[in-house]
């Protein structure tokens, strides 16, 4: 269903995909638009941590883990907590 939205005399275009506060959303409100890029980011982070693991201490690896994984996983928990 197509709905024309106007503000004043100007037509506002429809956005089928958008990113808001780090979370992707689409016009069907499916999580797939958000999950696919997040999985890619987490896979890249996993590879980075795995590659440097033999050369770093546990403490340094923990910092790398928090720098790469935590922001991608935790952002939606923060949004969910504030939406209730």
N, CA, C and O atoms as a GROMACS GRO file, in nm:
protein
  336
    1UNK      N    1   0.085  -0.118   0.000
    1UNK     CA    2   0.000   0.000   0.000
    1UNK      C    3   0.089   0.124   0.000
    1UNK      O    4   0.178   0.137   0.084
    2UNK      N    5   0.066   0.212  -0.092
    2UNK     CA    6   0.145   0.334  -0.103
    2UNK      C    7   0.064   0.450  -0.045
    2UNK      O    8  -0.052   0.472  -0.081
    3UNK      N    9   0.128   0.524   0.044
    3UNK     CA   10   0.062   0.639   0.105
    3UNK      C   11   0.149   0.761   0.076
    3UNK      O   12   0.268   0.763   0.109
    4UNK      N   13   0.090   0.862   0.016
    4UNK     CA   14   0.163   0.987  -0.008
    4UNK      C   15   0.153   1.074   0.116
    4UNK      O   16   0.044   1.104   0.164
    5UNK      N   17   0.268   1.114   0.167
    5UNK     CA   18   0.273   1.198   0.285
    5UNK      C   19   0.324   1.335   0.243
    5UNK      O   20   0.424   1.347   0.172
    6UNK      N   21   0.256   1.436   0.288
    6UNK     CA   22   0.295   1.573   0.251
    6UNK      C   23   0.313   1.658   0.375
    6UNK      O   24   0.246   1.639   0.476
    7UNK      N   25   0.405   1.751   0.364
    7UNK     CA   26   0.424   1.854   0.466
    7UNK      C   27   0.418   1.986   0.392
    7UNK      O   28   0.506   2.017   0.312
    8UNK      N   29   0.316   2.062   0.419
    8UNK     CA   30   0.293   2.182   0.339
    8UNK      C   31   0.254   2.136   0.199
    8UNK      O   32   0.161   2.057   0.183
    9UNK      N   33   0.324   2.185   0.099
    9UNK     CA   34   0.298   2.143  -0.038
    9UNK      C   35   0.405   2.046  -0.089
    9UNK      O   36   0.407   2.012  -0.207
   10UNK      N   37   0.493   2.001   0.000
   10UNK     CA   38   0.602   1.915  -0.044
   10UNK      C   39   0.574   1.769  -0.010
   10UNK      O   40   0.529   1.737   0.100
   11UNK      N   41   0.602   1.681  -0.106
   11UNK     CA   42   0.587   1.538  -0.087
   11UNK      C   43   0.707   1.484  -0.011
   11UNK      O   44   0.822   1.512  -0.049
   12UNK      N   45   0.683   1.408   0.094
   12UNK     CA   46   0.790   1.346   0.172
   12UNK      C   47   0.810   1.206   0.117
   12UNK      O   48   0.715   1.127   0.110
   13UNK      N   49   0.932   1.174   0.077
   13UNK     CA   50   0.958   1.042   0.019
   13UNK      C   51   0.956   0.933   0.125
   13UNK      O   52   0.987   0.957   0.242
   14UNK      N   53   0.920   0.814   0.083
   14UNK     CA   54   0.913   0.700   0.174
   14UNK      C   55   1.050   0.638   0.188
   14UNK      O   56   1.119   0.616   0.089
   15UNK      N   57   1.090   0.609   0.311
   15UNK     CA   58   1.216   0.540   0.338
   15UNK      C   59   1.183   0.395   0.371
   15UNK      O   60   1.112   0.367   0.467
   16UNK      N   61   1.235   0.303   0.290
   16UNK     CA   62   1.206   0.162   0.314
   16UNK      C   63   1.303   0.100   0.414
   16UNK      O   64   1.271   0.000   0.478
   17UNK      N   65   1.421   0.157   0.426
   17UNK     CA   66   1.520   0.115   0.525
   17UNK      C   67   1.581   0.239   0.587
   17UNK      O   68   1.604   0.338   0.518
   18UNK      N   69   1.606   0.233   0.717
   18UNK     CA   70   1.670   0.347   0.783
   18UNK      C   71   1.749   0.297   0.903
   18UNK      O   72   1.726   0.187   0.953
   19UNK      N   73   1.841   0.378   0.948
   19UNK     CA   74   1.920   0.346   1.066
   19UNK      C   75   1.894   0.456   1.168
   19UNK      O   76   1.912   0.574   1.140
   20UNK      N   77   1.851   0.416   1.287
   20UNK     CA   78   1.819   0.510   1.393
   20UNK      C   79   1.889   0.465   1.520
   20UNK      O   80   1.863   0.356   1.570
   21UNK      N   81   1.975   0.548   1.572
   21UNK     CA   82   2.051   0.520   1.695
   21UNK      C   83   2.120   0.384   1.687
   21UNK      O   84   2.120   0.307   1.783
   22UNK      N   85   2.179   0.354   1.571
   22UNK     CA   86   2.254   0.230   1.555
   22UNK      C   87   2.172   0.108   1.526
   22UNK      O   88   2.228  -0.001   1.510
   23UNK      N   89   2.041   0.120   1.519
   23UNK     CA   90   1.954   0.006   1.491
   23UNK      C   91   1.887   0.027   1.356
   23UNK      O   92   1.826   0.131   1.330
   24UNK      N   93   1.900  -0.074   1.271
   24UNK     CA   94   1.838  -0.068   1.138
   24UNK      C   95   1.692  -0.108   1.148
   24UNK      O   96   1.657  -0.198   1.225
   25UNK      N   97   1.609  -0.042   1.072
   25UNK     CA   98   1.467  -0.077   1.065
   25UNK      C   99   1.424  -0.069   0.920
   25UNK      O  100   1.479   0.007   0.841
   26UNK      N  101   1.324  -0.150   0.885
   26UNK     CA  102   1.270  -0.142   0.750
   26UNK      C  103   1.119  -0.122   0.756
   26UNK      O  104   1.059  -0.120   0.864
   27UNK      N  105   1.060  -0.108   0.641
   27UNK     CA  106   0.917  -0.075   0.636
   27UNK      C  107   0.828  -0.188   0.685
   27UNK      O  108   0.712  -0.166   0.717
   28UNK      N  109   0.882  -0.311   0.693
   28UNK     CA  110   0.802  -0.423   0.743
   28UNK      C  111   0.831  -0.453   0.890
   28UNK      O  112   0.774  -0.546   0.947
   29UNK      N  113   0.918  -0.374   0.952
   29UNK     CA  114   0.959  -0.390   1.091
   29UNK      C  115   1.021  -0.528   1.117
   29UNK      O  116   1.004  -0.586   1.225
   30UNK      N  117   1.092  -0.578   1.017
   30UNK     CA  118   1.164  -0.705   1.030
   30UNK      C  119   1.301  -0.680   1.090
   30UNK      O  120   1.363  -0.576   1.064
   31UNK      N  121   1.350  -0.773   1.172
   31UNK     CA  122   1.482  -0.760   1.233
   31UNK      C  123   1.594  -0.796   1.135
   31UNK      O  124   1.710  -0.767   1.164
   32UNK      N  125   1.563  -0.857   1.023
   32UNK     CA  126   1.666  -0.901   0.928
   32UNK      C  127   1.754  -0.785   0.882
   32UNK      O  128   1.874  -0.802   0.865
   33UNK      N  129   1.696  -0.670   0.861
   33UNK     CA  130   1.773  -0.554   0.817
   33UNK      C  131   1.877  -0.514   0.921
   33UNK      O  132   1.983  -0.463   0.885
   34UNK      N  133   1.849  -0.538   1.047
   34UNK     CA  134   1.943  -0.505   1.154
   34UNK      C  135   2.040  -0.620   1.182
   34UNK      O  136   2.158  -0.597   1.206
   35UNK      N  137   1.990  -0.742   1.180
   35UNK     CA  138   2.071  -0.857   1.218
   35UNK      C  139   2.184  -0.884   1.118
   35UNK      O  140   2.295  -0.914   1.160
   36UNK      N  141   2.157  -0.873   0.989
   36UNK     CA  142   2.260  -0.903   0.888
   36UNK      C  143   2.386  -0.817   0.904
   36UNK      O  144   2.495  -0.874   0.908
   37UNK      N  145   2.376  -0.684   0.913
   37UNK     CA  146   2.498  -0.605   0.934
   37UNK      C  147   2.564  -0.631   1.070
   37UNK      O  148   2.686  -0.626   1.082
   38UNK      N  149   2.482  -0.657   1.172
   38UNK     CA  150   2.538  -0.684   1.304
   38UNK      C  151   2.618  -0.814   1.304
   38UNK      O  152   2.725  -0.820   1.364
   39UNK      N  153   2.568  -0.917   1.238
   39UNK     CA  154   2.641  -1.044   1.228
   39UNK      C  155   2.773  -1.022   1.155
   39UNK      O  156   2.876  -1.077   1.194
   40UNK      N  157   2.770  -0.942   1.051
   40UNK     CA  158   2.894  -0.912   0.977
   40UNK      C  159   2.996  -0.842   1.068
   40UNK      O  160   3.114  -0.876   1.068
   41UNK      N  161   2.950  -0.743   1.145
   41UNK     CA  162   3.040  -0.671   1.237
   41UNK      C  163   3.097  -0.764   1.342
   41UNK      O  164   3.216  -0.758   1.374
   42UNK      N  165   3.013  -0.852   1.398
   42UNK     CA  166   3.059  -0.945   1.500
   42UNK      C  167   3.156  -1.048   1.443
   42UNK      O  168   3.252  -1.087   1.510
   43UNK      N  169   3.133  -1.091   1.320
   43UNK     CA  170   3.226  -1.184   1.254
   43UNK      C  171   3.361  -1.120   1.232
   43UNK      O  172   3.465  -1.184   1.252
   44UNK      N  173   3.362  -0.994   1.192
   44UNK     CA  174   3.487  -0.920   1.173
   44UNK      C  175   3.559  -0.902   1.306
   44UNK      O  176   3.681  -0.917   1.314
   45UNK      N  177   3.484  -0.871   1.410
   45UNK     CA  178   3.544  -0.855   1.543
   45UNK      C  179   3.603  -0.987   1.592
   45UNK      O  180   3.712  -0.989   1.649
   46UNK      N  181   3.531  -1.097   1.570
   46UNK     CA  182   3.580  -1.228   1.611
   46UNK      C  183   3.712  -1.260   1.542
   46UNK      O  184   3.806  -1.306   1.606
   47UNK      N  185   3.717  -1.236   1.412
   47UNK     CA  186   3.840  -1.262   1.337
   47UNK      C  187   3.956  -1.177   1.390
   47UNK      O  188   4.068  -1.226   1.403
   48UNK      N  189   3.929  -1.050   1.419
   48UNK     CA  190   4.034  -0.961   1.471
   48UNK      C  191   4.087  -1.012   1.604
   48UNK      O  192   4.209  -1.015   1.625
   49UNK      N  193   3.999  -1.051   1.694
   49UNK     CA  194   4.041  -1.100   1.826
   49UNK      C  195   4.116  -1.232   1.811
   49UNK      O  196   4.219  -1.252   1.875
   50UNK      N  197   4.065  -1.321   1.727
   50UNK     CA  198   4.130  -1.450   1.706
   50UNK      C  199   4.269  -1.434   1.646
   50UNK      O  200   4.360  -1.510   1.679
   51UNK      N  201   4.285  -1.335   1.558
   51UNK     CA  202   4.414  -1.312   1.493
   51UNK      C  203   4.521  -1.262   1.589
   51UNK      O  204   4.638  -1.296   1.575
   52UNK      N  205   4.482  -1.180   1.686
   52UNK     CA  206   4.581  -1.121   1.778
   52UNK      C  207   4.595  -1.200   1.908
   52UNK      O  208   4.682  -1.169   1.990
   53UNK      N  209   4.511  -1.299   1.928
   53UNK     CA  210   4.510  -1.374   2.054
   53UNK      C  211   4.647  -1.431   2.093
   53UNK      O  212   4.684  -1.422   2.211
   54UNK      N  213   4.725  -1.489   2.001
   54UNK     CA  214   4.855  -1.545   2.041
   54UNK      C  215   4.956  -1.440   2.086
   54UNK      O  216   5.056  -1.474   2.149
   55UNK      N  217   4.932  -1.315   2.055
   55UNK     CA  218   5.030  -1.210   2.080
   55UNK      C  219   4.995  -1.118   2.196
   55UNK      O  220   5.072  -1.028   2.228
   56UNK      N  221   4.880  -1.138   2.258
   56UNK     CA  222   4.834  -1.044   2.362
   56UNK      C  223   4.800  -1.116   2.492
   56UNK      O  224   4.768  -1.235   2.493
   57UNK      N  225   4.806  -1.041   2.599
   57UNK     CA  226   4.769  -1.094   2.730
   57UNK      C  227   4.617  -1.102   2.742
   57UNK      O  228   4.544  -1.044   2.661
   58UNK      N  229   4.570  -1.175   2.842
   58UNK     CA  230   4.427  -1.186   2.867
   58UNK      C  231   4.363  -1.050   2.893
   58UNK      O  232   4.252  -1.023   2.848
   59UNK      N  233   4.434  -0.965   2.965
   59UNK     CA  234   4.382  -0.832   2.997
   59UNK      C  235   4.363  -0.749   2.870
   59UNK      O  236   4.260  -0.683   2.853
   60UNK      N  237   4.461  -0.754   2.781
   60UNK     CA  238   4.452  -0.679   2.655
   60UNK      C  239   4.342  -0.736   2.567
   60UNK      O  240   4.268  -0.661   2.504
   61UNK      N  241   4.331  -0.869   2.562
   61UNK     CA  242   4.225  -0.932   2.483
   61UNK      C  243   4.087  -0.893   2.535
   61UNK      O  244   3.994  -0.874   2.457
   62UNK      N  245   4.075  -0.882   2.666
   62UNK     CA  246   3.948  -0.840   2.725
   62UNK      C  247   3.913  -0.697   2.680
   62UNK      O  248   3.797  -0.668   2.650
   63UNK      N  249   4.012  -0.611   2.676
   63UNK     CA  250   3.987  -0.473   2.629
   63UNK      C  251   3.948  -0.471   2.482
   63UNK      O  252   3.858  -0.398   2.442
   64UNK      N  253   4.016  -0.552   2.401
   64UNK     CA  254   3.982  -0.561   2.258
   64UNK      C  255   3.840  -0.615   2.243
   64UNK      O  256   3.762  -0.565   2.162
   65UNK      N  257   3.808  -0.717   2.320
   65UNK     CA  258   3.673  -0.774   2.317
   65UNK      C  259   3.568  -0.668   2.348
   65UNK      O  260   3.468  -0.657   2.277
   66UNK      N  261   3.590  -0.591   2.454
   66UNK     CA  262   3.493  -0.487   2.490
   66UNK      C  263   3.487  -0.376   2.385
   66UNK      O  264   3.382  -0.315   2.365
   67UNK      N  265   3.596  -0.351   2.318
   67UNK     CA  266   3.596  -0.247   2.215
   67UNK      C  267   3.522  -0.290   2.090
   67UNK      O  268   3.455  -0.209   2.026
   68UNK      N  269   3.533  -0.419   2.053
   68UNK     CA  270   3.473  -0.466   1.928
   68UNK      C  271   3.335  -0.528   1.947
   68UNK      O  272   3.242  -0.495   1.873
   69UNK      N  273   3.319  -0.617   2.044
   69UNK     CA  274   3.194  -0.690   2.060
   69UNK      C  275   3.088  -0.613   2.136
   69UNK      O  276   2.974  -0.601   2.090
   70UNK      N  277   3.124  -0.561   2.250
   70UNK     CA  278   3.028  -0.501   2.342
   70UNK      C  279   2.941  -0.392   2.279
   70UNK      O  280   2.820  -0.394   2.299
   71UNK      N  281   2.997  -0.299   2.203
   71UNK     CA  282   2.910  -0.194   2.145
   71UNK      C  283   2.806  -0.251   2.049
   71UNK      O  284   2.693  -0.201   2.044
   72UNK      N  285   2.840  -0.354   1.974
   72UNK     CA  286   2.746  -0.411   1.878
   72UNK      C  287   2.637  -0.494   1.943
   72UNK      O  288   2.524  -0.497   1.895
   73UNK      N  289   2.669  -0.561   2.051
   73UNK     CA  290   2.573  -0.646   2.118
   73UNK      C  291   2.489  -0.567   2.217
   73UNK      O  292   2.369  -0.592   2.229
   74UNK      N  293   2.548  -0.474   2.286
   74UNK     CA  294   2.481  -0.405   2.396
   74UNK      C  295   2.391  -0.291   2.352
   74UNK      O  296   2.302  -0.252   2.428
   75UNK      N  297   2.410  -0.234   2.235
   75UNK     CA  298   2.331  -0.117   2.195
   75UNK      C  299   2.182  -0.144   2.198
   75UNK      O  300   2.105  -0.056   2.236
   76UNK      N  301   2.139  -0.263   2.159
   76UNK     CA  302   1.996  -0.291   2.157
   76UNK      C  303   1.942  -0.320   2.296
   76UNK      O  304   1.824  -0.296   2.321
   77UNK      N  305   2.025  -0.369   2.386
   77UNK     CA  306   1.981  -0.387   2.523
   77UNK      C  307   1.952  -0.252   2.587
   77UNK      O  308   1.854  -0.237   2.660
   78UNK      N  309   2.036  -0.154   2.560
   78UNK     CA  310   2.015  -0.020   2.613
   78UNK      C  311   1.885   0.040   2.558
   78UNK      O  312   1.808   0.100   2.633
   79UNK      N  313   1.862   0.023   2.427
   79UNK     CA  314   1.740   0.076   2.368
   79UNK      C  315   1.617   0.006   2.424
   79UNK      O  316   1.515   0.070   2.449
   80UNK      N  317   1.624  -0.125   2.444
   80UNK     CA  318   1.510  -0.200   2.496
   80UNK      C  319   1.477  -0.157   2.638
   80UNK      O  320   1.359  -0.146   2.673
   81UNK      N  321   1.579  -0.133   2.719
   81UNK     CA  322   1.555  -0.091   2.858
   81UNK      C  323   1.482   0.042   2.865
   81UNK      O  324   1.397   0.062   2.952
   82UNK      N  325   1.515   0.133   2.774
   82UNK     CA  326   1.455   0.266   2.778
   82UNK      C  327   1.322   0.274   2.707
   82UNK      O  328   1.253   0.376   2.717
   83UNK      N  329   1.283   0.170   2.636
   83UNK     CA  330   1.156   0.175   2.565
   83UNK      C  331   1.040   0.122   2.648
   83UNK      O  332   0.924   0.135   2.609
   84UNK      N  333   1.072   0.063   2.762
   84UNK     CA  334   0.966   0.005   2.846
   84UNK      C  335   0.901   0.111   2.931
   84UNK      O  336   0.810   0.081   3.008
   0.00000   0.00000   0.00000
